[in-house]
Protein backbone atom coordinates (compact mmCIF):
# COMPACT_ATOMS: atom_id res chain seq x y z
CA UNK A 1 0.00 0.00 0.00
CA UNK A 2 1.28 3.46 -0.88
CA UNK A 3 1.97 5.80 2.02
CA UNK A 4 1.78 9.58 2.38
CA UNK A 5 2.93 12.17 4.90
CA UNK A 6 0.56 13.17 7.69
CA UNK A 7 0.92 15.96 10.26
CA UNK A 8 -1.54 16.44 13.13
CA UNK A 9 -0.93 19.73 14.89
CA UNK A 10 -2.73 21.36 17.81
CA UNK A 11 -1.88 24.65 19.54
CA UNK A 12 -0.09 22.70 22.29
CA UNK A 13 1.88 20.15 20.27
CA UNK A 14 2.61 18.21 17.14
CA UNK A 15 0.45 15.19 17.99
CA UNK A 16 1.61 13.10 15.01
CA UNK A 17 4.04 13.45 12.12
CA UNK A 18 5.03 10.65 9.80
CA UNK A 19 4.26 8.35 6.90
CA UNK A 20 0.87 6.63 7.05
CA UNK A 21 -1.30 4.26 5.02
CA UNK A 22 -4.65 5.88 5.80
CA UNK A 23 -6.28 8.51 8.00
CA UNK A 24 -10.01 8.48 8.82
CA UNK A 25 -11.30 11.93 9.75
CA UNK A 26 -14.51 13.04 11.47
CA UNK A 27 -15.58 15.70 8.98
CA UNK A 28 -18.30 18.26 9.64
CA UNK A 29 -20.06 17.06 6.47
CA UNK A 30 -19.43 13.39 7.31
CA UNK A 31 -16.50 11.11 8.07
CA UNK A 32 -13.99 10.55 5.28
CA UNK A 33 -10.84 8.55 4.69
CA UNK A 34 -7.64 9.78 3.10
CA UNK A 35 -5.29 7.47 1.18
CA UNK A 36 -2.20 8.24 -0.89
CA UNK A 37 -3.14 10.15 -4.05
CA UNK A 38 -6.31 11.66 -2.56
CA UNK A 39 -7.63 14.68 -4.44
CA UNK A 40 -6.80 18.06 -2.90
CA UNK A 41 -9.43 19.17 -0.41
CA UNK A 42 -9.91 21.41 2.61
CA UNK A 43 -12.53 20.25 5.12
CA UNK A 44 -13.83 21.33 8.52
CA UNK A 45 -13.42 18.75 11.27
CA UNK A 46 -16.11 18.12 13.89
CA UNK A 47 -15.37 16.77 17.37
CA UNK A 48 -14.73 13.05 17.00
CA UNK A 49 -12.13 10.32 16.79
CA UNK A 50 -9.48 10.47 14.08
CA UNK A 51 -7.94 7.09 13.19
CA UNK A 52 -4.38 6.82 11.84
CA UNK A 53 -3.35 3.56 10.14
CA UNK A 54 0.37 2.98 9.58
CA UNK A 55 2.09 -0.34 9.01
CA UNK A 56 -1.04 -2.28 9.94
CA UNK A 57 -1.34 -0.61 13.38
CA UNK A 58 -4.06 1.86 14.27
CA UNK A 59 -3.83 4.88 16.54
CA UNK A 60 -6.98 6.70 17.64
CA UNK A 61 -6.89 10.39 18.55
CA UNK A 62 -9.72 12.54 19.87
CA UNK A 63 -9.97 15.83 17.98
CA UNK A 64 -12.28 18.63 19.05
CA UNK A 65 -12.67 20.49 15.79
CA UNK A 66 -10.26 21.99 13.29
CA UNK A 67 -9.33 21.92 9.61
CA UNK A 68 -7.97 19.15 7.38
CA UNK A 69 -6.04 19.94 4.20
CA UNK A 70 -5.05 17.34 1.61
CA UNK A 71 -2.47 18.51 -0.91
CA UNK A 72 0.22 17.01 -3.10
CA UNK A 73 2.50 17.18 -0.03
CA UNK A 74 0.17 14.96 2.05
CA UNK A 75 -2.40 15.59 4.78
CA UNK A 76 -2.24 18.28 7.43
CA UNK A 77 -4.78 18.49 10.24
CA UNK A 78 -4.86 21.63 12.36
CA UNK A 79 -6.90 20.53 15.37
CA UNK A 80 -8.28 22.74 18.10
CA UNK A 81 -7.43 19.91 20.53
CA UNK A 82 -5.80 16.54 19.77
CA UNK A 83 -5.45 13.90 22.49
CA UNK A 84 -4.61 10.22 22.17
CA UNK A 85 -7.59 8.16 23.35
CA UNK A 86 -5.37 6.47 25.95
CA UNK A 87 -4.71 9.90 27.52
CA UNK A 88 -8.39 10.86 27.89
CA UNK A 89 -9.59 11.06 31.49
CA UNK A 90 -13.08 9.58 31.19
CA UNK A 91 -14.24 11.19 34.46
CA UNK A 92 -13.19 14.68 33.29
CA UNK A 93 -14.80 14.04 29.90
CA UNK A 94 -18.08 13.01 31.59
CA UNK A 95 -17.95 16.14 33.78
CA UNK A 96 -17.51 18.30 30.67
CA UNK A 97 -20.62 16.69 29.16
CA UNK A 98 -22.59 17.28 32.37
CA UNK A 99 -21.54 20.94 32.40
CA UNK A 100 -22.57 21.32 28.75
CA UNK A 101 -25.99 19.80 29.54
CA UNK A 102 -26.48 22.13 32.51
CA UNK A 103 -25.73 25.18 30.34
CA UNK A 104 -28.31 24.33 27.66
CA UNK A 105 -31.34 26.00 29.34
CA UNK A 106 -29.58 29.38 29.18
CA UNK A 107 -29.13 29.24 25.41
CA UNK A 108 -31.55 30.18 22.61
CA UNK A 109 -31.71 30.15 18.81
CA UNK A 110 -28.54 29.39 16.86
CA UNK A 111 -26.45 29.27 20.03
CA UNK A 112 -28.72 26.52 21.39
CA UNK A 113 -28.53 24.60 18.11
CA UNK A 114 -24.71 24.76 18.06
CA UNK A 115 -24.51 23.75 21.73
CA UNK A 116 -26.78 20.74 21.18
CA UNK A 117 -24.76 19.68 18.14
CA UNK A 118 -21.47 19.95 20.07
CA UNK A 119 -22.97 18.06 23.02
CA UNK A 120 -24.09 15.28 20.66
CA UNK A 121 -20.55 15.02 19.27
CA UNK A 122 -19.08 14.80 22.77
CA UNK A 123 -21.58 12.09 23.75
CA UNK A 124 -20.70 10.16 20.59
CA UNK A 125 -16.99 10.35 21.47
CA UNK A 126 -17.78 9.24 25.04
CA UNK A 127 -19.79 6.28 23.74
CA UNK A 128 -17.07 5.20 21.32
CA UNK A 129 -14.38 5.51 23.99
CA UNK A 130 -16.36 3.50 26.52
CA UNK A 131 -17.24 0.72 24.06
CA UNK A 132 -13.66 0.59 22.76
CA UNK A 133 -12.33 0.34 26.32
CA UNK A 134 -14.52 -2.71 26.91
CA UNK A 135 -12.90 -4.69 24.09
Buried (B, 14 or more C-beta within 10 A) or exposed (E): EEBBEBBBBBEEEEBBEEEBBBBBBBBBEEEBEBBBEBEEEEBEBBBBBBBBBBEEEEBBBBBBBBBBBBEEEBBBBBBEBBBEBEEBEEEEBBEBBEEBBEEEEEEEEEEEEEBBEBBEBBBBBBEBBEEEEEE
